Amino acid sequence: NPLNADIALLYGDKFKISKNLKNQSKFDWRFKEPGNWKDFYQERFQDESVLNFIIKGSEYGMAGGIDDFSGSGAIVQGFRMIIYEKYLDELLHYDYIIYTRFDQYYVSKHPPLTGDKLWIPKGEDYFGICDRHVVFPSKYSEKFFGVHKYFSDPETYKNTDYEISTERVYLDSLVHNQLGENIERIDRFQFTSALDSDPTRWRKAEYKVY
């Protein structure tokens, strides 16, 4: 509300969105979620090196969504590809895009941001950069959501002797698409949260909130 923003929901048909959130949203981008996200990637990439690279990051959740790997890395990057494939034109009707997860709890109003930066909250980098929340000018949408260009580049697989977390893939894809110099870190005004009853692919929240 402070930014007069419209809400677009992107989610798989396995996930049940609350009626309250649906009522507040302008766009409902529900899609048929694959039973195994391996199928999603094999439909888009013929080179097995892409899938092998993703699965190599299983310890840090990058393979999450493929086979029985935990975490949500493959799903998170898949979401970016879905937006690129289907909704880029819709995003260009706006000045700025706030790309976030709906498990974020806001402790203050979202700050107004202007300029040509990608504003990313500090913390939760996990070998890369925080992928929970970002604000950027809509003109960067094609580069931001074009993670498939990073996966399709043979140079990506020449040096993979590092921790392949989804946050690392996120950062490297931004750098690959010439957005690295536009990143600016901002103080955190939200954090990831969960109720005991919430389903999650990660461990449950461990901190009490007063």
Kinemage of the C-alpha trace (Angstrom):
@kinemage 1
@onewidth
@group {chain A} dominant
@subgroup {mainchain}
@vectorlist {calphas} color= white
{ca asn a 1} P 0.000 0.000 0.000
{ca pro a 2} L 2.714 2.635 0.795
{ca leu a 3} L 4.088 2.203 -2.745
{ca asn a 4} L 0.703 1.856 -4.469
{ca ala a 5} L 1.895 -1.496 -5.834
{ca asp a 6} L -0.076 -4.232 -7.562
{ca ile a 7} L 0.400 -7.850 -6.466
{ca ala a 8} L 1.045 -10.681 -8.909
{ca leu a 9} L 1.052 -14.216 -7.487
{ca leu a 10} L 3.135 -16.906 -9.183
{ca tyr a 11} L 2.652 -20.374 -7.706
{ca gly a 12} L 2.247 -24.024 -8.618
{ca asp a 13} L -1.151 -25.702 -8.522
{ca lys a 14} L 0.019 -27.906 -5.639
{ca phe a 15} L 0.150 -24.851 -3.370
{ca lys a 16} L -2.964 -23.419 -1.760
{ca ile a 17} L -2.991 -19.615 -1.661
{ca ser a 18} L -4.920 -17.961 1.159
{ca lys a 19} L -8.191 -16.302 0.195
{ca asn a 20} L -7.019 -13.033 1.775
{ca leu a 21} L -3.880 -12.895 -0.368
{ca lys a 22} L -5.788 -13.793 -3.514
{ca asn a 23} L -8.334 -11.027 -2.871
{ca gln a 24} L -5.541 -8.439 -2.636
{ca ser a 25} L -3.755 -9.525 -5.811
{ca lys a 26} L -4.282 -8.182 -9.326
{ca phe a 27} L -2.687 -11.095 -11.179
{ca asp a 28} L -3.104 -14.807 -10.492
{ca trp a 29} L -0.304 -16.606 -12.368
{ca arg a 30} L -1.062 -20.155 -11.255
{ca phe a 31} L 0.676 -22.834 -13.283
{ca lys a 32} L 0.666 -26.625 -13.452
{ca glu a 33} L 3.636 -27.623 -11.338
{ca pro a 34} L 5.675 -30.593 -12.584
{ca gly a 35} L 5.786 -33.641 -10.360
{ca asn a 36} L 9.559 -33.543 -10.796
{ca trp a 37} L 11.270 -30.293 -11.793
{ca lys a 38} L 13.811 -32.372 -13.688
{ca asp a 39} L 11.179 -32.560 -16.445
{ca phe a 40} L 10.982 -28.751 -16.506
{ca tyr a 41} L 14.719 -28.434 -17.148
{ca gln a 42} L 14.954 -31.305 -19.630
{ca glu a 43} L 12.246 -29.649 -21.734
{ca arg a 44} L 14.318 -26.443 -21.942
{ca phe a 45} L 17.917 -27.665 -22.066
{ca gln a 46} L 19.249 -30.451 -24.285
{ca asp a 47} L 22.727 -30.346 -22.764
{ca glu a 48} L 23.015 -32.672 -19.761
{ca ser a 49} L 25.664 -30.364 -18.249
{ca val a 50} L 22.841 -28.054 -17.074
{ca leu a 51} L 21.137 -30.754 -15.016
{ca asn a 52} L 24.455 -32.115 -13.757
{ca phe a 53} L 25.443 -28.622 -12.608
{ca ile a 54} L 22.163 -28.148 -10.718
{ca ile a 55} L 22.322 -31.564 -9.053
{ca lys a 56} L 25.936 -30.908 -8.008
{ca gly a 57} L 24.503 -28.231 -5.710
{ca ser a 58} L 22.317 -30.736 -3.833
{ca glu a 59} L 24.033 -30.160 -0.464
{ca tyr a 60} L 23.076 -26.476 -0.534
{ca gly a 61} L 19.546 -26.838 -1.885
{ca met a 62} L 20.216 -25.889 -5.522
{ca ala a 63} L 18.826 -29.264 -6.650
{ca gly a 64} L 15.686 -28.857 -4.520
{ca gly a 65} L 12.647 -29.870 -6.570
{ca ile a 66} L 14.542 -32.437 -8.637
{ca asp a 67} L 14.092 -36.100 -7.688
{ca asp a 68} L 14.181 -36.337 -3.880
{ca phe a 69} L 16.631 -33.503 -3.183
{ca ser a 70} L 15.640 -31.144 -0.371
{ca gly a 71} L 15.514 -27.373 -0.610
{ca ser a 72} L 13.984 -25.345 -3.424
{ca gly a 73} L 16.842 -24.107 -5.629
{ca ala a 74} L 15.701 -25.656 -8.925
{ca ile a 75} L 12.159 -24.431 -8.231
{ca val a 76} L 13.298 -20.875 -7.432
{ca gln a 77} L 15.280 -20.576 -10.672
{ca gly a 78} L 12.424 -22.221 -12.573
{ca phe a 79} L 10.079 -19.481 -11.377
{ca arg a 80} L 12.341 -16.866 -12.942
{ca met a 81} L 12.247 -18.728 -16.251
{ca ile a 82} L 8.449 -18.977 -16.166
{ca ile a 83} L 8.146 -15.210 -15.691
{ca tyr a 84} L 10.589 -14.643 -18.567
{ca glu a 85} L 8.636 -16.950 -20.861
{ca lys a 86} L 5.131 -15.685 -20.067
{ca tyr a 87} L 4.942 -12.346 -18.264
{ca leu a 88} L 7.731 -9.967 -19.325
{ca asp a 89} L 5.338 -7.771 -21.315
{ca glu a 90} L 3.116 -7.345 -18.249
{ca leu a 91} L 6.056 -6.210 -16.112
{ca leu a 92} L 7.012 -3.457 -18.538
{ca his a 93} L 3.766 -1.606 -17.722
{ca tyr a 94} L 5.292 -0.741 -14.330
{ca asp a 95} L 8.116 1.561 -13.244
{ca tyr a 96} L 9.639 -0.836 -10.706
{ca ile a 97} L 9.357 -4.523 -9.891
{ca ile a 98} L 9.422 -5.926 -6.361
{ca tyr a 99} L 10.304 -9.604 -6.698
{ca thr a 100} L 9.841 -11.320 -3.378
{ca arg a 101} L 8.606 -14.420 -1.575
{ca phe a 102} L 5.349 -14.396 0.321
{ca asp a 103} L 6.959 -15.912 3.431
{ca gln a 104} L 8.496 -12.513 4.179
{ca tyr a 105} L 7.329 -10.729 7.337
{ca tyr a 106} L 7.679 -6.940 7.196
{ca val a 107} L 8.608 -5.106 10.388
{ca ser a 108} L 8.290 -1.648 8.803
{ca lys a 109} L 6.877 -0.043 5.673
{ca his a 110} L 8.701 -0.759 2.452
{ca pro a 111} L 11.092 2.148 1.778
{ca pro a 112} L 10.556 4.155 -1.416
{ca leu a 113} L 13.449 3.484 -3.801
{ca thr a 114} L 14.353 5.411 -6.952
{ca gly a 115} L 17.184 5.149 -9.443
{ca asp a 116} L 18.752 2.418 -11.557
{ca lys a 117} L 19.841 -0.044 -8.861
{ca leu a 118} L 18.931 -3.572 -7.849
{ca trp a 119} L 18.209 -3.164 -4.137
{ca ile a 120} L 18.804 -6.369 -2.199
{ca pro a 121} L 18.559 -6.715 1.618
{ca lys a 122} L 21.745 -7.464 3.531
{ca gly a 123} L 22.299 -10.945 4.928
{ca glu a 124} L 21.324 -14.517 3.947
{ca asp a 125} L 23.894 -14.606 1.135
{ca tyr a 126} L 24.937 -18.290 1.477
{ca phe a 127} L 27.951 -18.207 -0.894
{ca gly a 128} L 26.090 -15.830 -3.261
{ca ile a 129} L 23.570 -13.082 -2.550
{ca cys a 130} L 20.202 -12.951 -0.785
{ca asp a 131} L 17.395 -14.046 -3.125
{ca arg a 132} L 14.471 -13.378 -0.757
{ca his a 133} L 13.636 -9.863 -1.926
{ca val a 134} L 14.776 -7.436 -4.606
{ca val a 135} L 13.546 -4.174 -6.154
{ca phe a 136} L 14.635 -3.045 -9.617
{ca pro a 137} L 13.512 -0.855 -12.561
{ca ser a 138} L 11.232 -2.804 -14.896
{ca lys a 139} L 13.611 -2.108 -17.805
{ca tyr a 140} L 15.948 -4.711 -16.253
{ca ser a 141} L 13.273 -7.437 -16.287
{ca glu a 142} L 14.616 -9.291 -19.316
{ca lys a 143} L 18.107 -9.475 -17.841
{ca phe a 144} L 16.913 -10.237 -14.307
{ca phe a 145} L 14.627 -13.118 -15.236
{ca gly a 146} L 16.881 -14.426 -18.030
{ca val a 147} L 18.586 -17.061 -15.882
{ca his a 148} L 18.314 -19.512 -18.806
{ca lys a 149} L 20.993 -17.449 -20.597
{ca tyr a 150} L 23.374 -18.205 -17.730
{ca phe a 151} L 22.503 -21.918 -17.825
{ca ser a 152} L 22.935 -22.014 -21.629
{ca asp a 153} L 26.431 -20.497 -21.612
{ca pro a 154} L 29.206 -23.174 -21.824
{ca glu a 155} L 31.479 -20.841 -19.811
{ca thr a 156} L 29.247 -21.488 -16.764
{ca tyr a 157} L 30.544 -25.059 -16.485
{ca lys a 158} L 34.260 -24.508 -17.015
{ca asn a 159} L 34.914 -23.702 -13.348
{ca thr a 160} L 32.399 -25.193 -10.945
{ca asp a 161} L 34.755 -25.856 -8.043
{ca tyr a 162} L 32.692 -23.794 -5.594
{ca glu a 163} L 29.578 -24.090 -3.425
{ca ile a 164} L 26.642 -24.223 -5.865
{ca ser a 165} L 23.886 -22.786 -3.717
{ca thr a 166} L 20.810 -21.215 -5.282
{ca glu a 167} L 22.042 -17.857 -3.934
{ca arg a 168} L 25.339 -18.376 -5.790
{ca val a 169} L 23.508 -19.202 -9.020
{ca tyr a 170} L 21.352 -16.110 -8.482
{ca leu a 171} L 24.372 -13.826 -8.071
{ca asp a 172} L 26.346 -15.356 -10.931
{ca ser a 173} L 23.372 -15.103 -13.287
{ca leu a 174} L 22.959 -11.401 -12.447
{ca val a 175} L 26.651 -10.806 -13.149
{ca his a 176} L 26.426 -12.861 -16.351
{ca asn a 177} L 23.512 -10.697 -17.549
{ca gln a 178} L 25.395 -7.428 -16.847
{ca leu a 179} L 23.501 -6.472 -13.696
{ca gly a 180} L 26.249 -7.100 -11.146
{ca glu a 181} L 27.410 -3.471 -11.019
{ca asn a 182} L 23.851 -2.292 -10.347
{ca ile a 183} L 23.470 -4.232 -7.087
{ca glu a 184} L 23.124 -2.145 -3.924
{ca arg a 185} L 22.601 -3.692 -0.496
{ca ile a 186} L 20.019 -2.136 1.815
{ca asp a 187} L 19.167 -2.538 5.488
{ca arg a 188} L 16.744 -5.343 6.141
{ca phe a 189} L 13.111 -4.410 6.873
{ca gln a 190} L 11.688 -7.930 6.534
{ca phe a 191} L 12.639 -11.493 7.358
{ca thr a 192} L 11.679 -15.023 6.374
{ca ser a 193} L 9.077 -16.512 8.704
{ca ala a 194} L 6.843 -19.563 9.064
{ca leu a 195} L 4.055 -20.824 11.277
{ca asp a 196} L 4.288 -24.318 12.748
{ca ser a 197} L 1.479 -25.330 10.387
{ca asp a 198} L 3.150 -23.962 7.240
{ca pro a 199} L 4.532 -26.497 4.735
{ca thr a 200} L 8.168 -25.861 3.817
{ca arg a 201} L 10.975 -27.578 1.900
{ca trp a 202} L 13.426 -26.298 4.517
{ca arg a 203} L 13.774 -26.678 8.257
{ca lys a 204} L 11.162 -25.029 10.444
{ca ala a 205} L 11.735 -21.588 11.923
{ca glu a 206} L 13.724 -21.824 15.168
{ca tyr a 207} L 13.464 -18.329 16.605
{ca lys a 208} L 10.760 -16.953 18.843
{ca val a 209} L 9.300 -13.599 17.826
{ca tyr a 210} L 8.237 -11.216 20.592
